[in-house]
């Protein structure tokens, strides 16, 4: 089973809000997930994303691959 760390959209129409989740790569974007790692709110001015770095490191060590977008956020937070 290939795992991905990716965004799951949960916001309303024209009010985007995303959860950063660990999910099976075969499940759809809004489908089931294994664990919620954080949130991303593109409408906020500051503190747009909030993520549990300990748990994200745990999942990456156990084979989960972050998507391109989530990888950029993780790199920014680890600076």
TAPEGI-V645064 format. One record per residue. N is the residue number from 0. PSI is psi as a letter, one per 20 degrees, with the letter a starting at -180 (NA if undefined). D_CENTER is the distance of its C-alpha to the mean C-alpha in whole Angstrom. Layout:
N,PSI,D_CENTER
N,PSI,D_CENTER
This chain:
0,p,18
1,p,15
2,q,12
3,q,9
4,o,5
5,r,4
6,q,4
7,o,7
8,p,10
9,j,12
10,r,14
11,r,18
12,p,20
13,j,20
14,m,18
15,q,14
16,p,11
17,q,8
18,q,6
19,o,2
20,r,4
21,p,7
22,q,9
23,p,13
24,i,13
25,i,16
26,q,14
27,r,14
28,g,11
29,j,12
30,a,13
31,q,13
32,r,11
33,g,12
34,q,10
35,p,8
36,h,6
37,a,6
38,r,7
39,p,8
40,n,11
41,i,13
42,i,16
43,q,17
44,g,19
45,r,18
46,l,15
47,h,12
48,q,9
49,p,10
50,q,8
51,o,10
52,h,11
53,g,13
54,h,11
55,g,9
56,h,12
57,g,14
58,h,12
59,g,12
60,h,16
61,j,16
62,i,15
63,p,11
64,p,11
65,q,8
66,r,8
67,g,10
68,g,9
69,h,6
70,h,9
71,g,11
72,g,9
73,g,9
74,h,13
75,g,14
76,h,13
77,i,15
78,NA,18
